[in-house]
Amino acid sequence: MSEFHQEGFITTIHGFYDLFDPKEHLVRLEKKLEEFSKHMCIGLLLPSLYEEIHVTGVLDNIIDQINQVNYLCSIVVALGGAKEEKEFKEAKEFFCRLRKKDRDIKVVWVEGPRVQAIFKKLQNRKIPIGVPGKGQSVWITLGYLFASEVCDVIALHDCDIVTYDRLLLGRLIEPAANPNNDLEFCKGYYARISPTEMEMKGRTTRLFVAPFVEALGSIMHHSGHQTLEQFFRYHRTFRYPLAGEFSFVTRLARAINIAYDWGLEVSTLSEVYNRLTPKKIAQIDLGRNYEHKHQELSEKDVKGGLHRMVVDIAKFFLNYIRSSGMPIDDAFIDMLQHTYYRVALTFVKSYSDDAESNDLVYDRHKEEVTVRQFRDFIATAWKQARQEKEGTQIPSWNRVTYSDPDIYHDLLQAVEKDNA
């Protein structure tokens, strides 16, 4: 992208390289990262479902691209969905293609008996571990990385990226790994345009998160809650808050709580906000376009698709407001639904104009119908939030080690034995 606008809250790192020679940029970038890797260990965490190793071409390409870089010292796969040992062995053999000289590769078998025994031990100590899913898998795998004490910087990205290339990986890692810029957390962002359907994707970000956070920021401003207003303005600075790609320094990673549901991404941004000054936070343009699997709306199924995603995200923000000392009642939710709907319709108008000028397919009626459904999902989120006394975050590893000083030893033993 050729624009250079800065929001003023956090640093935005644009894709100016695309104006010149991307291949030359990649050469210089990887040379820089290889130099950094002489003085620090850069690790990569890959959350993957067992079923994803059977998706033709996607993970194979990701592995081929990663194998062309020389600056990673450790790769750990958070494997979910492998119910049987034969499935774990198949996945382990698949990901072992990432092993190279001076690079360790481990697969954390989340559903395996050894890791499950650790979960049970933590539950017996009254430590909440959430429910199975990406968040829980990422959390336990981060614990293993901390236990191994090798990584100074950790990057994380999903394993369903159809348009993946190693430029994305290098750009994702560089801001947090660069010792000269004082950044400790970097969030990726990108365009989401389907090259085959010629239409905008990312409905949850476009039609829910962006207008929802905008509405909350406006409400807090008019209510005089300056602290919460600043919090929501911070979230609005991120161009793709639901992106699954980010990098951070290990010291920060040890200290943050991890959400186990679809609130993982917004929860992580909130944790970073509470622990870092804005000058240590950045977002970076990872590429021209990004394509991965799309979720169904599932308007009648609160446990599936975008329905569950929107409810989990809304629930996180509602819980955050309450935990910040501001009470919420039915009247507040009614006002929030109306405010969100009004703001979201202005966003839809803007998307329609944007699509028109760029010759994209855009069904404005369908988008407005989706906004009405998202508005109703807010009430579902409030109903669930009232019934749940605790949030959806798993405690930080810094906190867990106080309750179980042997936890790192147990994790090391479990993962090493599974990977023997």
Secondary structure by P-SEA (a helix, b strand, c coil): cccccccccbbbbccccccccaaaaaaaaaaaaaaaaacbbbbbbbbccccccccccaaaaaaaaaaacccccbbbbbccccccaaaaaaaaaaacccccccbbbbbbccccaaaaaaaaaaaaaccccccccaaaaaaaaaaaaaaaccccbbbbbbcccccccaaaaaaaccccccccccccbbbbbbbbccccccccccccccccaaaaaaaaaaaaaaacaaaaaaaaaaaaaccccccccccccaaaaacbbbbcccaaaaaaaaaaaacccccccccccccccccccccccccccccccaaaaaaaaaaaaaaaaaaacccccaaaaaaaaaaaaaaaaaaaaaaaaaaaaacccccaaaaaaaaaaaaaaaaaaaaaaaacccccccccaaaaaaaccaaaaaaaaaaaaaac
